[in-house]
């Protein structure tokens, strides 16, 4: 950590109080040509236009059968193609075949339960792995129409699948009790993950694997019709990736349901994220050259994400381990994020939090690799439905200042607000007010947060709060006394939908994307 200049010392005090830390993000050499709105960019042509149209929400993307419109670096056309079939009891034969796998091979896995003592490691191109079906939540054994790969007795710290490939497809199976990640795909291109289920047998266990579905440092990734349960970090994660579609998936009982991290051109639609600690999150971490941008989030259900946070601080990214239970969505160090036709509700802490990267790493130098990508910018939230019941029990009523200090700050302020001002809960959108740093009070809505045309519960008065985290943390750093809480409350500002300055639309025209 580089020392902060004197002008940043107050922020350092705040961040010591907030205490959010990160794990370094991995490096990636992907190009950074802006192509939002181009075919298969992962963002519809009118992303950020606030047009409010359903038309073409999946246009230009892989179809339901996985046919790719994206460019391909590898093709099996004109090459010898092989098909191999394995059934339960032939696990060693399958492992032997995988270890000597030729390009353009399809592996058919029969119905039933396969028992593995090590990862399935794939290092060939043009590979398809197909089972008989993913089965239903909680099914530890395969049936007549499902294939379960059971890693309960596998070696410690191994993944279920470990893949590096060009043109890789996996479908119609379940990965059960992987020691580490259920499906880890790294440095790959043209990845199709379809009708997959990843699950751990026990709920709320720090010892569960971190990630269910985990494509990282890849490009042109499709995740559709999948399910993920009980992961100790994220059920479905796409990170350090360019061009991804995440659609029609179900993520429940994880710490984070669906996580989009340091990713460019993501199309996240028609998913269900319920009963996680936090439902659907979009963020950048420092130290990565991919500057996340152009994230389209539509037609998702993000409700009831109140599961206690069971991530291990040692084994998991502290960004996730310190998220308060009851967080529907948080957006951190992200830009050009459009959210429309989603449903939020019954998230105990807040429906949407918009945060600066400086809340987790205060030294701008640490963000240099991502072109100083710590500010959030251009967040368009329109034509969504907020059903109510959110923000009324921050961190499920038991904030932990040591493990989840941000929740403790919010909880202290709103406990005072309820007692002194009759406020019934945190507004639908909480902005931390840190960007652009240092804060300039003369600037109204400097990062262009737009909140318009959303359907709100009857009687809603305020929908957006400028929380001014720096000032609030300064007041509460000496303890949450009534006097300090009153002063902290006085720093916050609330706005009704339709009120300036959040009644804007679209993205900043002059924004330059690196």
Secondary structure, 3 states (H helix, E strand, C coil): CCCCCHHHHHHHHHHHHHCCCCCCCCCCCCCCCCCCCCCCCCCCCCCCCCCCCCCCCCCCCCCCCCCCCCCCCCCCCCCCCEEEEECCCCHHHHHHHHHCCCCCEEEEECCEEEECCCCEEECCCCEEEECCCCCCCCCCCCCCCCEEEECCCCCCCCCCEEECCEEEEEEEEEEECCCCCCEEEECCEEEEEEEEEEECCCCCCCCCCCEEEEEECCEEEEEECCEEECCCCEEEEEECCEEEEEECCEEECCCEEEEEECCEEEEEECCEEECCCEEEEEECCCCCCCCCEEEEEECCEEECCCCCCCCCCCCCCHHHHCCCCCEEEEEECCEEEEEECCEEECCCCEEEEEECHHHCCCCHHHHHHHCCCCCCEEEEEECCEECCCCCCCHHHHCCCCCCCHHHHHHHHHHHHHHHHHCCCCCCCEEECCCCCCCCCCCCCCCCCEEEECCECCCCCCCCEEECCHHHHHHHHCCCCCHHHHHHHHHHCEEECCCCCCCCCCCCCCCCCCC
